Amino acid sequence: MSVELNLRAVHAAHVEVIRTRWGAGSIISILLCFLMFVFLSTYSGLWFVLPVPFLVFAWRWFTARKESSLASVDAVPADPVAHAELLDHVRAASRKLGIAMPAVYVSRQPVLNAFATTDRQGGAVCLFQVTIDTLPDDELAAVVAHEVGHLKNRDSTYMVFFDAVRWSLTALIAVVGVIIVFSVAVLAMFGRSTRDTRAAIGISAWFAAVLTALGAGAAYVLVTAGQRSREFMADRLAAQIHPDPLALGRALRRMESGTRRWHVGELPASVAALCIVQPFVPGFLSSIVSSHPSLEHRIRRLERLVGAERAAASNAAAIAREWVQVRASLAAQVAYVLSARPTEIAEPVAFTPMRTEQIWATFPAKVVKPRTRQGRLSFVVADEGVAVLTTKRVVFSGPDGRTEWRWDKVYDHSWQSGVHGGDTVLIQVINRQKPSGLQFEMQYAERARLALELALVDSRGRREDLVAALDARLREHEQTRR
């Protein structure tokens, strides 16, 4: 009974595969052949070669099945008891990547490798028993995450498509080359057989051979480039969902060294292209003709990914700390503006307020004046004393006398950090051609700036505008944080 059910299930799977592949494969084949037909019928009249790429593409597309790959390595479903940890790894990786858990198979062939394949019925992950026995648990989980990442990206479908396109293009070029040789031979057969005609036949034959080789090589290079990019994508997914992103690199190194001890080269070509590790072509050719990136290149990418993630985490922590500081500062400013009122003088200073004038605050300060030398602006300390901020003006008192800025004559003020080792408020007055200003020590700078702004807006009856501006900045930082 179980055998009959299995046969029915396999038959249903094959029918569904044909239906699925027929839809996508026929559309792609028709479009490809239509373009070839337009080109060939317009420029050469060789419209009769149209069926060749169509048939080759259909053959490669429709004959690729998940069951074929699994059967070629004698894979059997994983045992729920003997392979419980493997099933747990697959289940966890599938949950993290948001896909249904694939079928899990195990092959007893002596190969240190793993692969994933998929079709309309769902995906399948196959690990060789040697891999399960050899890799530590964390590295095995990383390999499983890599293969489940392939299923997430539907990479086996892409590989089948690229392989079908490669074979169809190669067949088309080969047929065109044969037609060229045949045409020259027919012309020579019905014409005069001379040394020139024999040379033409030889040249056309060489040209056809070179054309076929170059076309097939170019198609192969393009296909393998696409396959290498899919490997990088699966590596990245595995590193993102595994607690130790570098575990995959260790597993790859261990498995690559194991290819020298196990018979990886004896795998079918269709399965070898799906495996996580493949015997590489030595030298720089491995980066051109191999379907997998080189081991060192993959490990370097993983290390760069880990470094970038750590840098991003560190940067995020620094931004979070800065955000907390900025938010606290803005909140304190809002509270100060809402509650601040003119108060008594905090520092002893000879100052007599005007009638209806109230004092906001006093701070140790320095008078600074601008100086331009060789086109560069700098500031020079002119006096040192105490600054008094009132509702009508700011008054500086020092050994060299008093300097006063009235709010009704101030048309602008700006805040500049880092002048003479401190922070400076520059107050530009209408009747002055150059700005002059006050410098405060760092411990007074923030409060002095806010008191200056508050005194200035209060003198113009615009305290609500300052409160609204601070509230807007606070909301902006809250939104940025989210």
C-alpha positions in Angstrom: 0.0 0.0 0.0 2.8 2.4 0.9 4.6 1.7 -2.3 1.4 2.5 -4.3 1.0 5.7 -2.5 4.6 6.7 -3.0 4.2 6.0 -6.8 1.1 8.1 -6.9 2.8 10.9 -5.1 5.8 10.8 -7.4 3.5 10.8 -10.4 1.5 13.7 -9.1 4.7 15.6 -8.4 5.9 15.0 -11.9 2.6 16.2 -13.4 2.7 19.4 -11.3 6.3 20.0 -12.2 5.4 19.8 -15.9 2.5 22.2 -15.5 4.6 24.7 -13.5 7.5 24.6 -15.8 5.3 24.6 -18.9 3.9 28.0 -18.0 7.1 29.9 -17.3 9.2 27.8 -19.8 6.9 28.2 -22.7 6.6 32.0 -22.3 10.3 32.4 -22.0 11.0 30.1 -24.9 8.4 31.8 -27.2 9.9 35.3 -26.4 13.4 34.1 -27.0 12.6 32.3 -30.2 10.5 35.3 -31.5 13.5 37.6 -31.1 15.8 35.1 -32.8 13.2 34.7 -35.6 13.1 38.4 -36.2 16.9 38.6 -36.4 17.4 35.6 -38.5 14.6 36.1 -41.0 15.5 39.8 -41.4 19.2 39.6 -41.8 20.0 36.1 -43.0 16.9 34.3 -44.0 17.8 31.4 -41.7 14.4 31.2 -40.1 14.4 27.4 -40.2 16.9 27.3 -37.3 14.2 28.7 -35.0 13.1 25.4 -33.4 16.6 24.5 -32.3 17.0 26.9 -29.3 13.3 26.4 -28.4 13.7 22.6 -28.2 17.0 22.8 -26.3 15.6 25.3 -23.8 12.4 23.2 -23.3 14.5 20.0 -22.9 16.7 21.6 -20.1 13.8 23.3 -18.4 11.3 20.4 -18.3 13.7 17.6 -17.4 15.1 19.4 -14.3 13.3 18.0 -11.3 13.9 18.0 -7.6 13.4 14.2 -7.5 16.1 13.7 -10.1 18.7 15.5 -8.1 17.8 13.7 -4.9 17.7 10.3 -6.6 21.1 10.8 -8.2 22.8 10.8 -4.8 20.5 8.1 -3.3 19.0 10.5 -0.8 16.4 9.3 1.7 14.1 11.3 4.0 15.8 12.3 7.3 15.0 10.0 10.2 13.1 11.9 13.0 15.1 10.2 15.7 18.5 9.8 14.2 18.5 13.3 12.7 16.5 15.2 15.3 19.2 17.9 15.6 19.4 18.4 11.9 15.6 18.7 11.7 15.7 21.3 14.5 18.3 23.4 12.6 16.2 23.3 9.4 13.0 24.2 11.4 14.7 27.1 13.1 16.3 28.5 9.9 13.0 28.3 8.1 11.2 30.1 10.8 13.7 32.9 10.9 13.6 33.3 7.1 9.8 33.1 7.0 9.3 30.1 4.8 7.6 26.8 5.2 9.9 24.0 6.5 11.3 22.1 3.5 11.7 18.4 3.2 15.0 17.1 4.7 17.0 14.4 3.0 20.2 12.6 3.9 22.6 10.8 1.5 25.0 8.1 2.6 27.4 8.8 -0.2 30.9 9.7 1.1 30.7 13.4 0.2 31.4 16.3 2.6 28.8 18.6 1.2 25.1 19.8 1.2 22.7 21.2 -1.3 19.1 22.5 -1.7 16.7 22.2 -4.6 13.1 23.2 -5.1 10.1 22.9 -7.4 6.4 23.7 -7.2 5.8 21.0 -4.6 8.2 22.8 -2.2 11.9 22.8 -1.3 14.2 20.2 -0.1 17.5 20.3 1.8 19.9 17.4 1.4 23.0 16.8 3.6 25.4 14.0 3.2 25.9 11.9 6.3 29.6 12.6 6.3 28.8 16.3 6.7 26.5 15.7 9.6 29.1 13.5 11.4 32.1 15.9 10.6 30.8 19.4 11.4 30.3 20.8 14.9 26.8 21.7 15.8 27.2 25.5 15.2 28.8 25.0 11.8 26.2 22.5 10.8 23.5 25.0 11.7 25.3 27.6 9.6 25.4 25.3 6.6 21.7 24.5 7.0 20.9 28.2 7.2 22.8 28.7 3.9 20.8 26.0 2.2 17.5 27.3 3.5 18.6 30.7 2.3 18.8 29.3 -1.2 15.2 28.1 -0.9 14.2 31.5 0.4 15.7 33.1 -2.8 14.5 30.2 -5.1 18.0 29.9 -6.4 17.6 26.4 -7.9 14.9 27.7 -10.2 17.2 30.5 -11.3 20.0 28.1 -11.9 17.7 25.9 -14.1 16.7 28.9 -16.1 20.2 30.1 -16.6 21.4 26.6 -17.5 18.6 26.3 -20.1 19.4 29.7 -21.6 23.1 28.7 -21.8 22.4 25.5 -23.6 19.9 27.1 -26.0 22.3 29.9 -26.9 25.1 27.4 -27.4 22.9 25.2 -29.6 21.9 28.2 -31.7 25.5 29.3 -32.2 26.5 25.8 -33.1 23.7 25.4 -35.7 24.6 28.7 -37.3 28.2 27.6 -37.5 27.3 24.3 -39.1 25.1 26.2 -41.6 28.0 28.5 -42.5 30.3 25.5 -43.2 27.6 23.6 -45.1 26.8 26.7 -47.3 30.4 27.2 -48.2 30.8 23.5 -49.0 27.7 23.5 -51.2 28.9 26.5 -53.1 32.3 24.8 -53.6 30.6 21.5 -54.7 28.6 23.1 -57.5 31.3 25.6 -58.4 34.8 25.2 -59.6 36.9 23.3 -57.1 40.0 25.5 -56.8 42.5 26.2 -54.1 40.5 29.2 -53.1 37.3 27.3 -52.6 39.0 24.7 -50.5 40.6 27.4 -48.5 37.2 29.0 -48.0 35.8 25.8 -46.7 38.7 25.4 -44.2 38.4 29.0 -43.1 34.6 28.8 -42.6 35.1 25.6 -40.6 37.6 27.2 -38.3 35.3 30.3 -38.0 32.4 28.1 -37.1 34.4 26.2 -34.5 35.8 29.4 -33.0 32.3 31.0 -33.0 30.8 28.0 -31.3 33.6 27.9 -28.7 33.4 31.6 -27.9 29.7 31.7 -27.8 29.5 28.7 -25.5 32.3 30.1 -23.3 30.6 33.5 -23.0 27.3 31.9 -22.1 29.0 29.7 -19.5 30.8 32.7 -18.0 27.5 34.7 -17.7 25.7 31.8 -16.2 28.4 31.1 -13.6 28.6 34.8 -12.7 24.9 34.6 -11.8 25.4 31.5 -9.8 28.2 33.1 -7.8 26.1 36.0 -6.9 23.4 33.7 -5.6 26.0 32.0 -3.4 26.9 35.3 -1.9 23.3 36.1 -1.2 22.8 32.8 0.6 26.0 33.3 2.6 24.7 36.7 3.7 21.3 35.3 4.8 23.0 32.6 6.8 25.3 35.1 8.5 22.3 37.3 9.4 20.2 34.6 11.1 23.0 32.6 12.7 24.2 33.7 16.2 27.8 33.4 15.1 28.1 34.9 11.5 31.6 33.5 11.1 30.5 29.9 11.8 29.7 29.5 8.1 33.3 30.6 7.2 34.7 27.9 9.5 32.4 25.3 8.0 33.3 26.3 4.4 37.0 26.0 5.2 36.5 22.6 6.9 34.3 21.3 4.0 36.7 22.6 1.3 39.6 20.8 2.8 37.4 17.7 3.0 36.9 17.7 -0.8 40.5 16.3 -1.0 39.5 13.3 1.1 36.0 12.7 -0.2 34.9 12.0 -3.8 33.2 15.4 -4.4 34.2 15.3 -8.1 32.2 12.2 -8.7 28.8 13.9 -8.0 26.6 14.5 -11.1 27.2 17.9 -12.6 23.6 19.0 -12.0 24.0 18.3 -8.2 27.6 19.7 -8.0 26.3 23.0 -9.2 23.9 23.1 -6.3 26.3 22.1 -3.6 27.6 24.6 -1.0 31.2 23.6 -1.7 32.5 22.8 -5.2 36.0 21.8 -6.3 37.5 25.0 -7.6 39.6 25.8 -10.7 43.0 26.8 -9.4 44.3 30.4 -10.0 42.4 33.4 -11.2 40.1 31.3 -13.5 38.2 30.2 -10.4 36.7 33.7 -10.3 35.5 33.4 -13.9 34.5 29.9 -14.8 33.5 28.4 -11.4 29.9 28.3 -10.4 30.9 29.1 -6.8 33.1 32.0 -5.5 36.5 31.1 -4.1 36.6 30.1 -0.5 38.8 33.0 0.5 36.5 35.5 -1.2 33.5 34.1 0.6 35.2 34.2 4.0 36.4 37.8 3.4 32.9 38.9 2.5 31.6 37.3 5.7 34.2 39.0 7.8 33.4 42.4 6.1 29.7 41.8 6.8 30.4 41.0 10.5 32.6 44.1 10.7 30.0 46.3 9.1 27.3 44.9 11.5 29.5 45.6 14.5 30.3 49.1 13.3 26.6 49.7 12.7 25.8 48.4 16.2 28.5 50.6 17.8 27.3 53.6 15.8 23.7 52.9 16.8 24.7 52.8 20.5 26.6 56.1 20.1 23.6 57.7 18.3 21.3 56.4 21.1 23.5 58.0 23.8 23.7 61.2 21.9 19.9 61.2 21.4 19.4 60.8 25.1 21.7 63.7 25.8 20.0 65.9 23.2 16.6 65.0 24.4 17.5 65.8 28.0 19.0 69.1 27.0 15.9 70.0 24.9 13.5 69.0 27.7 15.5 71.0 30.2 15.4 74.0 27.9 11.7 73.8 27.5 11.2 73.5 31.3 13.5 76.5 31.8 11.8 78.7 29.2 8.3 77.8 30.7 9.3 78.6 34.3 12.2 81.2 34.0 11.5 84.7 35.4 13.9 87.6 36.0 15.8 87.0 39.2 18.5 88.6 41.4 22.1 89.0 40.5 24.1 85.8 41.1 27.5 87.5 41.0 28.6 90.7 42.8 28.7 93.4 40.2 28.2 97.2 40.3 25.0 97.5 38.3 22.0 99.7 38.6 18.9 98.6 36.6 16.9 101.0 34.6 13.3 101.8 35.5 11.1 98.8 34.7 14.2 96.8 33.9 14.6 93.3 35.5 17.6 91.1 35.6 17.6 87.7 34.0 21.0 86.3 34.9 24.7 87.0 35.4 27.6 85.1 34.1 31.4 85.4 34.1 32.3 86.4 30.5 34.8 88.0 28.2 34.4 90.6 25.5 35.7 89.4 22.2 36.2 91.4 19.1 36.8 90.2 15.5 40.1 90.6 13.7 40.8 89.9 10.1 44.4 89.0 9.0 45.2 87.8 5.5 41.5 87.3 4.8 41.0 85.1 7.9 38.6 86.0 10.6 39.6 85.5 14.2 38.5 86.8 17.6 40.6 88.6 20.2 39.7 88.9 23.9 39.4 92.6 24.7 38.2 92.4 28.4 37.2 90.0 31.1 34.5 90.5 33.7 30.8 89.8 34.3 27.9 89.9 31.9 24.4 90.9 33.1 21.4 89.9 31.0 18.3 92.0 31.6 14.9 92.4 30.0 16.2 95.4 28.0 19.9 94.8 27.4 23.0 92.9 28.1 25.7 94.8 30.0 29.3 93.7 30.4 31.4 95.2 33.2 35.2 94.7 33.3 38.4 96.4 34.3 38.4 98.4 31.1 34.9 99.7 31.6 31.4 98.8 30.4 30.0 97.5 27.1 26.3 97.5 26.4 24.0 95.9 23.8 20.4 97.0 23.8 17.8 94.5 22.6 16.0 97.1 20.5 19.3 97.7 18.6 20.3 94.1 18.1 19.3 92.8 14.7 20.9 89.3 15.0 22.8 87.0 17.2 24.6 83.8 16.6 26.2 81.0 18.5 29.7 79.8 17.7 31.5 76.9 19.4 35.1 76.4 20.1 36.3 80.1 20.1 39.4 80.4 22.5 38.6 77.0 24.0 35.0 78.0 25.0 31.7 78.9 23.4 30.9 82.4 22.2 27.6 84.3 21.7 28.2 86.9 19.0 25.8 89.9 19.1 25.8 92.0 16.0 24.4 95.6 16.5 22.9 97.7 13.8 25.2 100.7 14.3 28.4 98.5 14.3 30.1 97.4 11.1 31.7 94.4 12.7 30.2 91.9 15.2 31.3 91.9 18.8 30.4 89.4 21.4 30.7 87.7 24.7 32.6 84.5 25.5 31.5 82.2 28.3 33.2 79.3 29.9 31.9 75.9 29.0 30.1 75.4 32.4 28.0 78.5 31.7 27.8 78.4 27.9 24.5 76.5 27.4 22.6 78.3 30.1 23.9 81.7 29.0 22.9 81.0 25.4 19.3 80.0 26.5 19.1 83.0 28.8 20.2 85.3 26.0 17.6 83.9 23.6 14.9 84.1 26.3 15.8 87.7 27.2 15.8 88.7 23.5 12.4 87.1 22.6 10.9 88.4 25.9 11.9 92.0 25.0 9.9 91.5 21.8 7.0 89.6 23.3 7.7 86.4 21.4 8.4 83.9 24.2 5.7 81.6 22.7 7.7 81.4 19.5 10.8 80.1 21.4 8.7 77.5 23.3 7.1 76.4 20.0 10.6 76.1 18.3 12.0 74.0 21.2 8.9 71.8 21.2 9.3 71.2 17.4 13.0 70.3 17.9 12.0 67.8 20.6 9.3 66.2 18.4 11.8 66.0 15.6 14.3 64.1 17.7 11.5 61.8 19.0 10.5 60.9 15.4 14.2 60.4 14.4 14.6 58.0 17.3 11.7 56.0 16.2 
